[in-house]
Amino acid sequence: MPNLSCTLLATLAASIMLAAMAGAAVAGPYEDGVAAYVRGDYATALRLMRPFAYQGMAAAQNISASCTTAVKACRRTTLRQ
């Protein structure tokens, strides 16, 4: 009986890992926009988030506003130098 539970647990863990890897490979535009925002690629993040922001998604609106603010701050800093 203990051997069966170990096999069942290993099968369950492998299934969860496989599902997680498959989900990561199928990222949509929202996930790509979040990833772009996290890595600091604000132009790409803004381009990908705008459609969601226009649809009223609050998280996308927040990211779009943050991207716009970051780009404007960067331009001001560059112009002052």
RATACOR-V430968 format. One record per residue. N is the residue number from 1. RES is the residue in three letters. SS is DSSP state (A for helix, B for strand, O for the rest). PSI is psi in degrees with one decimal (none if undefined). Layout:
{{N,RES,SS,PSI} {N,RES,SS,PSI}}
//
This chain:
{{1,MET,O,-42.2} {2,PRO,A,-34.0} {3,ASN,A,-37.8} {4,LEU,A,-40.2} {5,SER,A,-35.0} {6,CYS,A,-40.3} {7,THR,A,-42.0} {8,LEU,A,-43.0} {9,LEU,A,-41.4} {10,ALA,A,-39.9} {11,THR,A,-42.1} {12,LEU,A,-43.8} {13,ALA,A,-41.9} {14,ALA,A,-38.3} {15,SER,A,-41.4} {16,ILE,A,-42.4} {17,MET,A,-40.7} {18,LEU,A,-42.3} {19,ALA,A,-38.9} {20,ALA,A,-41.1} {21,MET,A,-37.2} {22,ALA,A,-37.7} {23,GLY,A,-36.6} {24,ALA,A,-29.2} {25,ALA,A,-15.6} {26,VAL,O,52.5} {27,ALA,O,138.4} {28,GLY,O,-172.7} {29,PRO,A,-31.7} {30,TYR,A,-47.3} {31,GLU,A,-38.4} {32,ASP,A,-38.1} {33,GLY,A,-41.1} {34,VAL,A,-43.0} {35,ALA,A,-40.8} {36,ALA,A,-40.5} {37,TYR,A,-43.5} {38,VAL,A,-38.6} {39,ARG,O,-0.1} {40,GLY,O,12.4} {41,ASP,O,78.8} {42,TYR,A,-32.4} {43,ALA,A,-44.6} {44,THR,A,-42.8} {45,ALA,A,-43.0} {46,LEU,A,-42.2} {47,ARG,A,-39.5} {48,LEU,A,-28.3} {49,MET,A,-24.0} {50,ARG,A,-47.3} {51,PRO,A,-38.2} {52,PHE,A,-36.8} {53,ALA,A,-40.9} {54,TYR,A,-27.1} {55,GLN,O,-6.3} {56,GLY,O,8.5} {57,MET,O,116.5} {58,ALA,A,-41.5} {59,ALA,A,-40.3} {60,ALA,A,-36.5} {61,GLN,A,-40.6} {62,ASN,A,-46.1} {63,ILE,A,-40.3} {64,SER,A,-42.6} {65,ALA,A,-41.2} {66,SER,A,-41.1} {67,CYS,A,-45.2} {68,THR,A,-43.6} {69,THR,A,-42.9} {70,ALA,A,-41.7} {71,VAL,A,-42.6} {72,LYS,A,-40.5} {73,ALA,A,-39.1} {74,CYS,A,-40.7} {75,ARG,A,-41.9} {76,ARG,A,-43.4} {77,THR,A,-41.1} {78,THR,A,-40.1} {79,LEU,A,-31.1} {80,ARG,A,-24.9} {81,GLN,O,none}}
//
